[in-house]
Amino acid sequence: PTLDAYDTHAAQYAQDWLDQAAPDDMYALLEQHFSPGPTADVGCGAGRDTAWLASRGFDVRGYDASAALL
């Protein structure tokens, strides 16, 4: 049921997520403790954080069970 809900409402879910403020506290921790390199974003949804990682030089791949969100 959860996957069906994500697939059915993917566009709205993705927009709601993109409309939220960026998690700057998490991004600061990532920049402090991780170095760019091969990275997996598991449960990436529409890819907001995947895009942020890529913009910081991470060789990132996003994975999500919802094909509609990808």
N, CA, C and O atoms as a printed pandas DataFrame, in Angstrom:
     atom_number atom_name residue_name chain_id  residue_number  x_coord  y_coord  z_coord
0              1         N          PRO        A               1    0.811   -1.210    0.000
1              2        CA          PRO        A               1    0.000    0.000    0.000
2              3         C          PRO        A               1    0.867    1.293    0.000
3              4         O          PRO        A               1    0.511    2.285   -0.637
4              5         N          THR        A               2    1.979    1.259    0.708
5              6        CA          THR        A               2    2.819    2.455    0.768
6              7         C          THR        A               2    3.397    2.770   -0.606
7              8         O          THR        A               2    3.335    3.913   -1.059
8              9         N          LEU        A               3    3.950    1.776   -1.264
9             10        CA          LEU        A               3    4.532    1.979   -2.586
10            11         C          LEU        A               3    3.470    2.433   -3.583
11            12         O          LEU        A               3    3.726    3.305   -4.413
12            13         N          ASP        A               4    2.285    1.845   -3.500
13            14        CA          ASP        A               4    1.190    2.274   -4.380
14            15         C          ASP        A               4    0.845    3.748   -4.143
15            16         O          ASP        A               4    0.571    4.483   -5.091
16            17         N          ALA        A               5    0.859    4.171   -2.889
17            18        CA          ALA        A               5    0.557    5.575   -2.582
18            19         C          ALA        A               5    1.623    6.493   -3.166
19            20         O          ALA        A               5    1.292    7.524   -3.751
20            21         N          TYR        A               6    2.902    6.135   -3.017
21            22        CA          TYR        A               6    3.971    6.951   -3.604
22            23         C          TYR        A               6    3.830    7.015   -5.124
23            24         O          TYR        A               6    3.945    8.087   -5.718
24            25         N          ASP        A               7    3.584    5.874   -5.743
25            26        CA          ASP        A               7    3.467    5.847   -7.202
26            27         C          ASP        A               7    2.256    6.636   -7.692
27            28         O          ASP        A               7    2.339    7.340   -8.699
28            29         N          THR        A               8    1.140    6.524   -6.991
29            30        CA          THR        A               8   -0.087    7.197   -7.400
30            31         C          THR        A               8    0.011    8.721   -7.248
31            32         O          THR        A               8   -0.526    9.469   -8.064
32            33         N          HIS        A               9    0.696    9.164   -6.203
33            34        CA          HIS        A               9    0.750   10.595   -5.889
34            35         C          HIS        A               9    2.169   11.146   -6.002
35            36         O          HIS        A               9    2.529   12.082   -5.289
36            37         N          ALA        A              10    2.966   10.577   -6.881
37            38        CA          ALA        A              10    4.386   10.934   -6.973
38            39         C          ALA        A              10    4.611   12.417   -7.242
39            40         O          ALA        A              10    5.452   13.034   -6.588
40            41         N          ALA        A              11    3.894   12.992   -8.169
41            42        CA          ALA        A              11    4.115   14.402   -8.517
42            43         C          ALA        A              11    3.847   15.312   -7.324
43            44         O          ALA        A              11    4.634   16.218   -7.049
44            45         N          GLN        A              12    2.749   15.082   -6.618
45            46        CA          GLN        A              12    2.425   15.923   -5.463
46            47         C          GLN        A              12    3.417   15.693   -4.324
47            48         O          GLN        A              12    3.868   16.644   -3.685
48            49         N          TYR        A              13    3.752   14.434   -4.076
49            50        CA          TYR        A              13    4.721   14.117   -3.028
50            51         C          TYR        A              13    6.060   14.796   -3.322
51            52         O          TYR        A              13    6.664   15.391   -2.429
52            53         N          ALA        A              14    6.521   14.708   -4.565
53            54        CA          ALA        A              14    7.797   15.311   -4.937
54            55         C          ALA        A              14    7.747   16.825   -4.769
55            56         O          ALA        A              14    8.693   17.425   -4.260
56            57         N          GLN        A              15    6.655   17.442   -5.192
57            58        CA          GLN        A              15    6.548   18.903   -5.056
58            59         C          GLN        A              15    6.512   19.323   -3.595
59            60         O          GLN        A              15    7.148   20.307   -3.216
60            61         N          ASP        A              16    5.775   18.589   -2.773
61            62        CA          ASP        A              16    5.726   18.890   -1.337
62            63         C          ASP        A              16    7.128   18.822   -0.727
63            64         O          ASP        A              16    7.500   19.668    0.086
64            65         N          TRP        A              17    7.890   17.821   -1.120
65            66        CA          TRP        A              17    9.246   17.646   -0.595
66            67         C          TRP        A              17   10.154   18.775   -1.073
67            68         O          TRP        A              17   10.943   19.314   -0.296
68            69         N          LEU        A              18   10.042   19.129   -2.345
69            70        CA          LEU        A              18   10.879   20.197   -2.892
70            71         C          LEU        A              18   10.518   21.562   -2.311
71            72         O          LEU        A              18   11.371   22.447   -2.247
72            73         N          ASP        A              19    9.273   21.745   -1.888
73            74        CA          ASP        A              19    8.833   23.010   -1.306
74            75         C          ASP        A              19    9.306   23.196    0.137
75            76         O          ASP        A              19    9.291   24.314    0.652
76            77         N          GLN        A              20    9.722   22.119    0.785
77            78        CA          GLN        A              20   10.220   22.229    2.158
78            79         C          GLN        A              20   11.599   22.879    2.162
79            80         O          GLN        A              20   12.345   22.796    1.187
80            81         N          ALA        A              21   11.914   23.517    3.259
81            82        CA          ALA        A              21   13.253   24.102    3.411
82            83         C          ALA        A              21   14.305   22.998    3.330
83            84         O          ALA        A              21   14.100   21.885    3.813
84            85         N          ALA        A              22   15.420   23.329    2.716
85            86        CA          ALA        A              22   16.519   22.360    2.617
86            87         C          ALA        A              22   17.033   22.028    4.020
87            88         O          ALA        A              22   17.040   22.889    4.899
88            89         N          PRO        A              23   17.463   20.785    4.228
89            90        CA          PRO        A              23   17.969   20.373    5.539
90            91         C          PRO        A              23   19.431   20.821    5.720
91            92         O          PRO        A              23   20.352   20.005    5.686
92            93         N          ASP        A              24   19.618   22.117    5.909
93            94        CA          ASP        A              24   20.971   22.661    5.983
94            95         C          ASP        A              24   21.805   22.050    7.093
95            96         O          ASP        A              24   23.023   21.936    6.958
96            97         N          ASP        A              25   21.160   21.650    8.203
97            98        CA          ASP        A              25   21.913   21.018    9.288
98            99         C          ASP        A              25   22.483   19.671    8.843
99           100         O          ASP        A              25   23.621   19.338    9.174
100          101         N          MET        A              26   21.695   18.898    8.095
101          102        CA          MET        A              26   22.192   17.619    7.584
102          103         C          MET        A              26   23.290   17.848    6.550
103          104         O          MET        A              26   24.297   17.140    6.548
104          105         N          TYR        A              27   23.100   18.834    5.671
105          106        CA          TYR        A              27   24.107   19.125    4.665
106          107         C          TYR        A              27   25.419   19.545    5.315
107          108         O          TYR        A              27   26.489   19.158    4.847
108          109         N          ALA        A              28   25.354   20.324    6.377
109          110        CA          ALA        A              28   26.571   20.748    7.083
110          111         C          ALA        A              28   27.297   19.541    7.660
111          112         O          ALA        A              28   28.524   19.468    7.595
112          113         N          LEU        A              29   26.558   18.599    8.221
113          114        CA          LEU        A              29   27.183   17.387    8.758
114          115         C          LEU        A              29   27.818   16.551    7.660
115          116         O          LEU        A              29   28.914   16.018    7.834
116          117         N          LEU        A              30   27.137   16.435    6.536
117          118        CA          LEU        A              30   27.695   15.678    5.423
118          119         C          LEU        A              30   29.001   16.311    4.935
119          120         O          LEU        A              30   29.976   15.608    4.670
120          121         N          GLU        A              31   29.015   17.627    4.819
121          122        CA          GLU        A              31   30.233   18.304    4.363
122          123         C          GLU        A              31   31.363   18.169    5.373
123          124         O          GLU        A              31   32.535   18.122    4.997
124          125         N          GLN        A              32   31.017   18.106    6.649
125          126        CA          GLN        A              32   32.035   18.004    7.702
126          127         C          GLN        A              32   32.621   16.598    7.805
127          128         O          GLN        A              32   33.816   16.448    8.059
128          129         N          HIS        A              33   31.809   15.579    7.615
129          130        CA          HIS        A              33   32.239   14.216    7.926
130          131         C          HIS        A              33   32.440   13.301    6.718
131          132         O          HIS        A              33   32.940   12.188    6.877
132          133         N          PHE        A              34   32.068   13.735    5.529
133          134        CA          PHE        A              34   32.182   12.881    4.352
134          135         C          PHE        A              34   32.954   13.583    3.252
135          136         O          PHE        A              34   32.903   14.805    3.116
136          137         N          SER        A              35   33.664   12.795    2.476
137          138        CA          SER        A              35   34.395   13.306    1.324
138          139         C          SER        A              35   33.719   12.805    0.054
139          140         O          SER        A              35   33.192   11.693    0.025
140          141         N          PRO        A              36   33.734   13.625   -0.997
141          142        CA          PRO        A              36   33.126   13.177   -2.246
142          143         C          PRO        A              36   33.730   11.865   -2.733
143          144         O          PRO        A              36   34.935   11.637   -2.619
144          145         N          GLY        A              37   32.895   11.033   -3.260
145          146        CA          GLY        A              37   33.276    9.737   -3.790
146          147         C          GLY        A              37   32.015    8.984   -4.143
147          148         O          GLY        A              37   30.929    9.564   -4.127
148          149         N          PRO        A              38   32.130    7.713   -4.461
149          150        CA          PRO        A              38   30.947    6.921   -4.784
150          151         C          PRO        A              38   29.953    6.928   -3.622
151          152         O          PRO        A              38   30.312    6.626   -2.484
152          153         N          THR        A              39   28.710    7.274   -3.920
153          154        CA          THR        A              39   27.694    7.439   -2.877
154          155         C          THR        A              39   26.358    6.931   -3.390
155          156         O          THR        A              39   26.008    7.148   -4.550
156          157         N          ALA        A              40   25.614    6.255   -2.528
157          158        CA          ALA        A              40   24.253    5.817   -2.854
158          159         C          ALA        A              40   23.277    6.595   -1.994
159          160         O          ALA        A              40   23.455    6.694   -0.780
160          161         N          ASP        A              41   22.257    7.143   -2.610
161          162        CA          ASP        A              41   21.159    7.787   -1.888
162          163         C          ASP        A              41   19.982    6.827   -1.973
163          164         O          ASP        A              41   19.231    6.827   -2.948
164          165         N          VAL        A              42   19.836    6.012   -0.941
165          166        CA          VAL        A              42   18.798    4.989   -0.909
166          167         C          VAL        A              42   17.523    5.614   -0.344
167          168         O          VAL        A              42   17.521    6.183    0.747
168          169         N          GLY        A              43   16.450    5.495   -1.107
169          170        CA          GLY        A              43   15.206    6.154   -0.735
170          171         C          GLY        A              43   15.235    7.609   -1.169
171          172         O          GLY        A              43   14.775    8.490   -0.443
172          173         N          CYS        A              44   15.776    7.860   -2.352
173          174        CA          CYS        A              44   16.039    9.223   -2.819
174          175         C          CYS        A              44   14.790   10.002   -3.202
175          176         O          CYS        A              44   14.853   11.223   -3.340
176          177         N          GLY        A              45   13.651    9.323   -3.378
177          178        CA          GLY        A              45   12.453   10.042   -3.788
178          179         C          GLY        A              45   12.684   10.761   -5.108
179          180         O          GLY        A              45   13.175   10.169   -6.069
180          181         N          ALA        A              46   12.328   12.039   -5.149
181          182        CA          ALA        A              46   12.477   12.821   -6.375
182          183         C          ALA        A              46   13.901   13.322   -6.588
183          184         O          ALA        A              46   14.201   13.891   -7.637
184          185         N          GLY        A              47   14.781   13.121   -5.615
185          186        CA          GLY        A              47   16.196   13.389   -5.833
186          187         C          GLY        A              47   16.747   14.719   -5.353
187          188         O          GLY        A              47   17.828   15.115   -5.791
188          189         N          ARG        A              48   16.051   15.425   -4.472
189          190        CA          ARG        A              48   16.560   16.709   -3.992
190          191         C          ARG        A              48   17.938   16.555   -3.361
191          192         O          ARG        A              48   18.861   17.298   -3.694
192          193         N          ASP        A              49   18.080   15.600   -2.459
193          194        CA          ASP        A              49   19.364   15.424   -1.775
194          195         C          ASP        A              49   20.403   14.798   -2.700
195          196         O          ASP        A              49   21.597   15.070   -2.572
196          197         N          THR        A              50   19.954   13.967   -3.623
197          198        CA          THR        A              50   20.857   13.397   -4.622
198          199         C          THR        A              50   21.477   14.522   -5.449
199          200         O          THR        A              50   22.679   14.515   -5.715
200          201         N          ALA        A              51   20.656   15.480   -5.852
201          202        CA          ALA        A              51   21.152   16.626   -6.621
202          203         C          ALA        A              51   22.135   17.450   -5.799
203          204         O          ALA        A              51   23.148   17.910   -6.325
204          205         N          TRP        A              52   21.847   17.640   -4.520
205          206        CA          TRP        A              52   22.755   18.401   -3.659
206          207         C          TRP        A              52   24.103   17.691   -3.569
207          208         O          TRP        A              52   25.149   18.327   -3.698
208          209         N          LEU        A              53   24.084   16.380   -3.349
209          210        CA          LEU        A              53   25.334   15.615   -3.270
210          211         C          LEU        A              53   26.124   15.736   -4.568
211          212         O          LEU        A              53   27.337   15.946   -4.538
212          213         N          ALA        A              54   25.449   15.607   -5.701
213          214        CA          ALA        A              54   26.126   15.713   -6.996
214          215         C          ALA        A              54   26.752   17.096   -7.169
215          216         O          ALA        A              54   27.846   17.220   -7.720
216          217         N          SER        A              55   26.061   18.132   -6.700
217          218        CA          SER        A              55   26.589   19.492   -6.839
218          219         C          SER        A              55   27.821   19.716   -5.976
219          220         O          SER        A              55   28.558   20.680   -6.183
220          221         N          ARG        A              56   28.047   18.832   -5.010
221          222        CA          ARG        A              56   29.209   18.928   -4.120
222          223         C          ARG        A              56   30.316   17.948   -4.527
223          224         O          ARG        A              56   31.277   17.754   -3.783
224          225         N          GLY        A              57   30.182   17.335   -5.698
225          226        CA          GLY        A              57   31.230   16.479   -6.218
226          227         C          GLY        A              57   31.103   15.004   -5.897
227          228         O          GLY        A              57   31.994   14.224   -6.234
228          229         N          PHE        A              58   30.021   14.604   -5.256
229          230        CA          PHE        A              58   29.819   13.191   -4.967
230          231         C          PHE        A              58   29.373   12.484   -6.242
231          232         O          PHE        A              58   28.536   13.000   -6.983
232          233         N          ASP        A              59   29.927   11.313   -6.495
233          234        CA          ASP        A              59   29.506   10.472   -7.614
234          235         C          ASP        A              59   28.314    9.659   -7.107
235          236         O          ASP        A              59   28.459    8.500   -6.717
236          237         N          VAL        A              60   27.149   10.277   -7.119
237          238        CA          VAL        A              60   25.990    9.737   -6.422
238          239         C          VAL        A              60   25.004    9.091   -7.388
239          240         O          VAL        A              60   24.811    9.549   -8.514
240          241         N          ARG        A              61   24.393    8.022   -6.915
241          242        CA          ARG        A              61   23.314    7.345   -7.629
242          243         C          ARG        A              61   22.122    7.274   -6.679
243          244         O          ARG        A              61   22.270    6.892   -5.518
244          245         N          GLY        A              62   20.952    7.639   -7.172
245          246        CA          GLY        A              62   19.745    7.581   -6.365
246          247         C          GLY        A              62   18.975    6.300   -6.619
247          248         O          GLY        A              62   18.866    5.842   -7.757
248          249         N          TYR        A              63   18.448    5.732   -5.561
249          250        CA          TYR        A              63   17.647    4.511   -5.639
250          251         C          TYR        A              63   16.365    4.719   -4.850
251          252         O          TYR        A              63   16.386    5.218   -3.725
252          253         N          ASP        A              64   15.249    4.330   -5.454
253          254        CA          ASP        A              64   13.976    4.413   -4.750
254          255         C          ASP        A              64   13.075    3.304   -5.269
255          256         O          ASP        A              64   13.118    2.966   -6.452
256          257         N          ALA        A              65   12.271    2.747   -4.398
257          258        CA          ALA        A              65   11.356    1.672   -4.782
258          259         C          ALA        A              65   10.223    2.190   -5.668
259          260         O          ALA        A              65    9.593    1.410   -6.382
260          261         N          SER        A              66    9.961    3.495   -5.629
261          262        CA          SER        A              66    8.895    4.078   -6.432
262          263         C          SER        A              66    9.453    4.544   -7.775
263          264         O          SER        A              66   10.179    5.535   -7.853
264          265         N          ALA        A              67    9.104    3.820   -8.812
265          266        CA          ALA        A              67    9.542    4.213  -10.161
266          267         C          ALA        A              67    8.972    5.574  -10.543
267          268         O          ALA        A              67    9.616    6.325  -11.276
268          269         N          ALA        A              68    7.789    5.901  -10.064
269          270        CA          ALA        A              68    7.169    7.178  -10.394
270          271         C          ALA        A              68    7.935    8.355   -9.791
271          272         O          ALA        A              68    8.002    9.422  -10.402
272          273         N          LEU        A              69    8.506    8.178   -8.615
273          274        CA          LEU        A              69    9.303    9.245   -8.019
274          275         C          LEU        A              69   10.641    9.417   -8.739
275          276         O          LEU        A              69   11.147   10.532   -8.863
276          277         N          LEU        A              70   11.201    8.321   -9.206
277          278        CA          LEU        A              70   12.470    8.424   -9.934
278          279         C          LEU        A              70   12.285    9.191  -11.212
279          280         O          LEU        A              70   13.242    9.382  -11.961
